[in-house]
Every structure is written in C-alpha cells, then in structure tokens.
Amino acid sequence: MKILNLHGVGDIRLEERQVEAPAPGEVLLKIGACGICSSDEARIFETGTYHFPTVPGHEFAGTVEAVADDVDKSLIGRKASCFPLLPCMECPSCKKHEYETCSNYKYFGSRNDGAYAEYLAVPVWNLNLIEDHVDIKVAALSEPAAVSLHATKKGRIKEGFDVAVIGTGAIGLMIACFARNMGGKVTVFGRRAASLVPAEELGFAAGDSASLETSDPAFDTVFEAVGTNQAMSQAILATRPGGSVVAVGNPHGDFALSKDTYWKILRRQIRLVGTWNSTFKGDTDDDWKDVAALMAEGNIPFEKLITKTFTLDEYKEAFDFLRDKSKPKSRGMFVMD
C-alpha cells in the first residue's frame, strides 16, 4: 500500500508498506479519504510529530476491509469514520468516560501512524459507523465536525441569538453551520476579504474582525476559532453583558489581555469557556454519533467545506495548496478510493 511517511520536519515521502492484518480487537480500514488539517501543516513543516518516522493524518473515513477473529464479522463492508484519540482507559477522565481529556492518550497521525495511507488498522472501539449513502469525503470530515459541534454546544445557543464566529477555517465554518442550525443569527469574521469568501458562499454574513474592537458589543455568543491574542480580545469586546465567549482556537503564543479588556469580562459578567476535542461514547453525550446523524440527514452542507481533493501521489501539490495563504480554502483532502 501507499503511505506518506514523515521522516523529519519538512521531509515527507511517498513510500510503499505491506498491509498488516488487524490485531485482536481491531479492524482493517480501507481508507477512502483523509482531511489535511492545519495542525498537519504544523507537524510536517514546523514542529514535527512525537517520533520519526510517522504517517500523519487524523481526519479519516473508510470501509471495513477485514476484522480480527474476536471482532464482529458483520462490520465487514461497513462505512466508518474513526475517533483518532486512543485513551489510556486508566486516568480519572477515562474512568468518567470523558476520553477527550485523557491525560495519557495516544493519537493517530501524531503519536501513532495515521491515515495518509491506503489502509490502517484501528481498534473497533474507535469506529463511528456512517450510513452507506453518505459520501466518503463527507464522512472524513467527522473529526473536525465533532470538534466543531462540541464547541458549538458549549455556546448554549438559543433561537434568535446573535452569534459571531472569529475564524474562517474549517472549524470556524462548521461552528457557523451548527450555530445556524440551532437557531442562531450568525456572522463570520476574518482578517482578509479573500478568506471570507467560503463563509459568504455558505450564506453567512461576513465582516472584518477589526470591526469587533468596539464599545458597542453586539453578540450573545462569540466563538474564538483563531488562537491569537488579538482574536481573543476581539471576542471579549464583542460580547454583550451576560453573554458567552467560547475559546476554540489552538494558541499561537502567549496571551496577555489589557486591563480594560479584562474588566469587560468582569463588568459584563461574561461567561468564558474552553473547549477541547469532542465527546465520544460519553455517558450523556456523543458528538460523533450526533455528527453521523447530521451527515445522514443531509441538512448541513458538509460537501461545500471540501475545497479541493488530491491523491497521495499529488502530495507536493496538496501541501503547496495548503500553505498558500492567498487562496481561500476550507479543507483540502486526500482521496484514496
């Protein structure tokens, strides 16, 4: 099978590897599609993974090709996405079934080999079954969709809420879609007019994030999906008294709020909440099952979030596209099937 193998920062190679049979408790997934996340860009070209070599790729879906002897044979041929986090099952979070905050986890695509490959063996526990009529490329959006839905739920949106999303990447746009689906009146904000094009094509009002730096807060809930000091300050300044700021973006550096901005949190009694990853097989919630249901219903335009697809052989073109900030994009994707 073909794989994209990261041997060092900036050194990713197209290679061949033998397909291995699934171990006990695993299935062999024939990968149909795998998203190219901005975190993959950082791992490949800036920070590296936790060890070399590593096959990146954590946003994936495929078809069950084979199963271990101890796994239900009826899964063969089923379409599925995969929760990429491999929890330890021993820490306090895992014992509460809050796997997304596991303190000793492994992860496909960074700590374990991921799905920039034609096949991948995964634990049956991590499978998220997808209805057959859902396009495999849409199914491969399950991970960012689950992360986005998890964040949107934290916003406690009610019908008629004025909602701002700061950030024009795939996560920001999915949050906007879910917030609209919950009854919110959504505006998407970004720094560049070109980056706002995908939001406008999805039917959202769009604006320059600099306009949020005002003394007249206009939003009940603001999602910060960028991860910068400036974006967080803008989020706070744009939030009405009693409103919520949901922190979603991975930080690009240290944060330091001005005294005046911090006062806004206190005097407006703003609810500031963090969000991380997504719930999977939780006691009361499962973002992945919710996403699978939404994909099956077809009311969320997931397919419009896929900007461009590539084969594994086109990996150089794919990463050039990913790194070209002049081109508006939501999600690039490798398609194997």
C-alpha positions as CSV (number, residue, x, y, z in Angstrom):
1,M,0.0,0.0,0.0
2,K,1.0,3.6,-0.4
3,I,1.8,5.8,2.6
4,L,3.0,9.4,3.2
5,N,5.7,9.0,5.8
6,L,7.2,11.9,7.7
7,H,10.9,11.3,8.4
8,G,11.7,14.7,9.8
9,V,10.5,18.3,9.7
10,G,9.8,19.1,6.1
11,D,10.8,15.6,4.9
12,I,7.7,13.7,3.9
13,R,8.0,10.8,1.4
14,L,5.6,8.7,-0.6
15,E,6.5,5.1,0.2
16,E,5.2,1.5,0.0
17,R,4.4,-0.6,3.0
18,Q,2.9,-4.0,3.5
19,V,-0.7,-4.2,4.7
20,E,-0.8,-5.8,8.1
21,A,-3.6,-7.9,9.4
22,P,-5.7,-6.4,12.3
23,A,-4.6,-7.4,15.8
24,P,-7.1,-8.6,18.3
25,G,-9.8,-6.0,18.9
26,E,-9.0,-4.3,15.6
27,V,-10.4,-3.9,12.1
28,L,-8.6,-3.1,8.9
29,L,-10.0,0.1,7.4
30,K,-9.6,0.7,3.7
31,I,-9.1,4.4,3.8
32,G,-11.4,6.3,1.4
33,A,-10.5,9.9,2.3
34,C,-8.4,11.8,4.8
35,G,-8.6,15.5,5.6
36,I,-5.5,17.7,5.5
37,C,-5.7,19.7,8.8
38,S,-3.8,22.9,9.6
39,S,-2.3,21.0,12.5
40,D,-0.8,18.6,9.9
41,E,0.9,21.6,8.3
42,A,2.5,22.5,11.6
43,R,3.6,18.9,12.3
44,I,5.0,18.4,8.9
45,F,6.8,21.7,8.3
46,E,7.3,23.3,11.8
47,T,7.2,21.2,14.9
48,G,7.4,17.6,13.8
49,T,5.5,14.7,15.4
50,Y,6.3,12.8,18.6
51,H,8.7,10.5,16.8
52,F,10.1,9.8,13.3
53,P,9.1,8.4,11.0
54,T,5.3,8.9,11.4
55,V,2.5,8.7,9.0
56,P,0.3,11.8,9.5
57,G,-3.5,12.0,9.1
58,H,-6.2,12.0,11.8
59,E,-9.4,13.1,9.9
60,F,-10.4,10.0,8.0
61,A,-13.0,7.5,7.0
62,G,-13.1,4.3,5.0
63,T,-14.7,0.9,4.7
64,V,-14.0,-2.1,7.0
65,E,-12.0,-4.5,4.9
66,A,-11.2,-7.2,7.4
67,V,-11.6,-7.8,11.2
68,A,-9.7,-9.7,13.8
69,D,-11.0,-13.1,14.9
70,D,-12.6,-11.6,18.1
71,V,-14.5,-8.9,16.2
72,D,-18.0,-9.0,14.8
73,K,-17.8,-10.1,11.2
74,S,-20.9,-8.1,10.2
75,L,-18.7,-5.0,10.3
76,I,-17.0,-6.0,7.1
77,G,-18.1,-3.7,4.3
78,R,-19.4,-1.0,6.7
79,K,-18.5,2.6,6.2
80,A,-17.0,4.3,9.2
81,S,-15.0,7.2,10.5
82,C,-12.7,6.9,13.4
83,F,-12.2,8.7,16.7
84,P,-8.4,9.3,16.4
85,L,-7.7,9.6,20.1
86,L,-6.6,6.4,21.8
87,P,-7.4,6.8,25.5
88,C,-5.4,5.1,28.3
89,M,-8.7,4.0,30.0
90,E,-6.9,4.3,33.4
91,C,-6.8,8.1,34.2
92,P,-9.6,9.9,36.1
93,S,-11.0,11.4,32.9
94,C,-11.2,7.9,31.2
95,K,-12.9,6.4,34.3
96,K,-15.6,9.1,34.0
97,H,-15.9,8.3,30.2
98,E,-14.5,11.8,29.4
99,Y,-12.0,10.4,27.0
100,E,-11.3,13.8,25.3
101,T,-9.4,14.9,28.4
102,C,-7.4,11.7,28.9
103,S,-4.1,12.6,30.5
104,N,-2.1,9.7,28.8
105,Y,-3.5,9.3,25.4
106,K,-2.1,8.3,22.0
107,Y,-3.3,9.7,18.7
108,F,-3.5,8.6,15.1
109,G,-1.4,10.9,12.9
110,S,1.0,12.3,15.6
111,R,1.8,9.7,18.3
112,N,0.7,6.7,16.2
113,D,0.8,6.2,12.4
114,G,-2.3,7.8,10.8
115,A,-4.3,7.7,7.7
116,Y,-2.2,9.3,5.0
117,A,-2.3,5.7,3.8
118,E,-4.4,3.3,1.8
119,Y,-5.1,1.1,4.8
120,L,-5.0,1.5,8.6
121,A,-5.7,-1.0,11.4
122,V,-7.8,0.7,14.2
123,P,-9.5,-0.5,17.3
124,V,-13.1,-1.5,16.8
125,W,-13.9,0.7,19.9
126,N,-12.8,3.8,17.9
127,L,-15.1,3.2,15.0
128,N,-18.0,5.5,14.2
129,L,-20.4,3.9,11.8
130,I,-21.6,6.0,8.9
131,E,-24.7,5.4,6.8
132,D,-23.9,4.0,3.3
133,H,-25.5,6.9,1.4
134,V,-23.1,9.4,2.9
135,D,-20.2,10.4,0.6
136,I,-16.9,9.1,2.0
137,K,-15.3,12.5,1.7
138,V,-18.1,14.0,3.9
139,A,-17.6,11.1,6.3
140,A,-13.9,12.0,6.5
141,L,-15.0,15.4,8.0
142,S,-16.3,13.6,11.1
143,E,-13.4,14.6,13.3
144,P,-13.4,18.4,12.6
145,A,-17.2,18.3,12.6
146,A,-17.3,16.6,16.0
147,V,-14.8,19.1,17.4
148,S,-16.9,21.9,16.0
149,L,-20.2,20.5,17.3
150,H,-18.6,20.0,20.7
151,A,-17.6,23.7,20.7
152,T,-21.0,24.9,19.5
153,K,-22.8,23.1,22.2
154,K,-20.6,24.9,24.7
155,G,-22.1,28.2,23.4
156,R,-25.6,27.3,24.7
157,I,-27.2,29.0,21.7
158,K,-30.9,29.7,21.8
159,E,-33.2,30.6,19.0
160,G,-32.6,34.2,17.8
161,F,-29.2,34.5,19.4
162,D,-26.7,36.9,17.7
163,V,-23.6,34.7,17.1
164,A,-20.2,35.7,16.0
165,V,-17.5,33.3,14.7
166,I,-14.0,34.7,14.5
167,G,-12.1,32.4,12.2
168,T,-12.6,31.3,8.6
169,G,-11.0,27.8,8.6
170,A,-13.0,24.6,8.5
171,I,-13.6,24.6,12.3
172,G,-14.9,28.1,12.2
173,L,-17.2,27.5,9.3
174,M,-18.6,24.3,10.8
175,I,-19.3,26.1,14.0
176,A,-21.2,28.7,12.0
177,C,-23.2,25.9,10.3
178,F,-24.1,24.2,13.5
179,A,-24.9,27.5,15.3
180,R,-27.2,28.5,12.4
181,N,-28.8,25.0,12.6
182,M,-29.5,25.7,16.3
183,G,-31.3,28.9,15.5
184,G,-28.5,31.5,15.8
185,K,-28.1,34.5,13.6
186,V,-24.5,34.0,12.6
187,T,-21.8,36.4,11.3
188,V,-18.4,35.1,10.4
189,F,-15.4,37.4,10.9
190,G,-11.9,37.3,9.4
191,R,-8.9,39.5,8.7
192,R,-8.8,39.2,4.9
193,A,-11.6,39.6,2.4
194,A,-10.4,36.6,0.4
195,S,-10.7,34.3,3.5
196,L,-14.3,35.3,4.0
197,V,-15.4,34.1,0.5
198,P,-16.2,30.5,1.7
199,A,-18.4,31.9,4.5
200,E,-20.3,34.1,2.1
201,E,-20.7,31.1,-0.3
202,L,-22.3,29.2,2.6
203,G,-24.8,32.1,3.0
204,F,-23.3,33.8,6.1
205,A,-23.0,37.5,6.8
206,A,-19.3,38.3,6.9
207,G,-17.2,41.1,8.4
208,D,-13.7,42.3,9.1
209,S,-12.7,41.1,12.6
210,A,-11.2,44.6,13.3
211,S,-14.8,45.9,13.4
212,L,-15.3,43.9,16.6
213,E,-13.0,46.2,18.6
214,T,-15.9,48.5,19.7
215,S,-17.5,49.7,22.8
216,D,-20.9,48.6,21.5
217,P,-21.0,44.8,22.0
218,A,-23.4,43.1,19.5
219,F,-23.3,39.4,20.2
220,D,-24.8,36.9,22.7
221,T,-22.2,34.2,21.9
222,V,-18.8,34.6,20.3
223,F,-16.6,31.7,19.2
224,E,-12.8,32.5,19.0
225,A,-11.6,30.0,16.4
226,V,-8.2,31.5,15.6
227,G,-6.0,31.1,18.6
228,T,-4.4,34.6,18.8
229,N,-4.3,37.2,21.5
230,Q,-5.9,39.7,19.2
231,A,-8.8,37.4,18.3
232,M,-9.5,36.6,21.9
233,S,-9.5,40.3,22.8
234,Q,-11.9,41.0,19.9
235,A,-14.2,38.2,21.1
236,I,-14.4,39.6,24.6
237,L,-15.1,43.2,23.4
238,A,-17.8,42.0,21.0
239,T,-19.8,40.0,23.7
240,R,-22.9,41.5,25.3
241,P,-23.4,41.5,29.1
242,G,-24.3,38.0,30.3
243,G,-23.0,36.6,27.0
244,S,-20.5,33.8,26.3
245,V,-17.1,33.6,24.8
246,V,-16.1,30.1,23.6
247,A,-12.4,29.6,23.2
248,V,-11.7,27.1,20.4
249,G,-8.5,28.1,18.5
250,N,-5.2,26.4,19.4
251,P,-3.0,29.2,20.8
252,H,-0.2,30.6,18.6
253,G,1.6,32.1,21.5
254,D,1.2,33.6,25.0
255,F,-1.9,35.6,25.7
256,A,-2.0,38.9,27.6
257,L,-5.2,40.9,28.0
258,S,-5.2,44.6,28.6
259,K,-6.7,45.8,31.8
260,D,-9.7,47.3,30.0
261,T,-10.4,44.1,28.1
262,Y,-10.2,42.1,31.3
263,W,-12.6,44.5,33.0
264,K,-15.1,43.7,30.3
265,I,-15.2,40.0,31.4
266,L,-16.0,41.1,35.0
267,R,-18.3,44.0,34.5
268,R,-20.3,42.4,31.7
269,Q,-20.3,39.1,33.6
270,I,-19.2,37.3,30.5
271,R,-19.0,33.5,30.6
272,L,-15.7,32.4,29.3
273,V,-15.5,28.6,28.5
274,G,-12.8,26.5,26.9
275,T,-13.4,23.5,24.7
276,W,-11.2,20.6,23.7
277,N,-11.6,17.9,21.1
278,S,-15.0,16.1,21.2
279,T,-17.0,13.6,23.2
280,F,-17.0,10.0,22.1
281,K,-19.1,7.3,23.9
282,G,-19.7,9.6,26.8
283,D,-22.3,8.8,29.4
284,T,-24.7,11.6,28.4
285,D,-23.3,12.9,25.0
286,D,-21.6,11.6,21.9
287,D,-20.6,14.3,19.4
288,W,-19.6,11.6,16.9
289,K,-23.0,9.9,16.8
290,D,-24.6,13.3,16.5
291,V,-22.4,14.2,13.6
292,A,-23.1,10.9,11.9
293,A,-26.8,11.6,12.2
294,L,-26.5,15.1,10.8
295,M,-24.5,13.7,7.9
296,A,-27.2,11.1,7.2
297,E,-29.9,13.8,7.3
298,G,-28.1,16.0,4.8
299,N,-29.2,19.4,6.1
300,I,-25.7,20.7,6.8
301,P,-23.7,21.5,3.6
302,F,-20.6,19.5,4.6
303,E,-19.6,18.8,1.0
304,K,-19.2,22.6,0.4
305,L,-16.5,22.6,3.1
306,I,-14.2,20.4,0.9
307,T,-12.2,22.9,-1.2
308,K,-10.0,20.6,-3.2
309,T,-9.1,16.9,-3.3
310,F,-5.8,15.2,-4.1
311,T,-4.4,11.7,-4.5
312,L,-1.5,10.6,-2.3
313,D,0.7,10.9,-5.4
314,E,-0.2,14.6,-5.5
315,Y,1.1,15.3,-2.0
316,K,3.5,18.0,-3.1
317,E,0.7,19.9,-4.8
318,A,-1.6,19.3,-1.8
319,F,0.9,20.8,0.7
320,D,1.7,23.8,-1.6
321,F,-2.1,24.4,-1.8
322,L,-2.4,24.1,2.0
323,R,0.4,26.6,2.6
324,D,-0.7,29.2,0.1
325,K,-2.5,31.7,2.3
326,S,-3.6,33.8,-0.7
327,K,-6.1,31.1,-1.7
328,P,-9.4,30.9,0.2
329,K,-10.0,27.4,1.4
330,S,-11.8,25.4,4.0
331,R,-10.5,21.8,3.8
332,G,-8.1,20.0,1.5
333,M,-8.4,16.3,1.4
334,F,-6.6,13.2,0.2
335,V,-8.9,10.8,-1.6
336,M,-7.8,7.2,-1.9
337,D,-11.0,5.5,-3.0
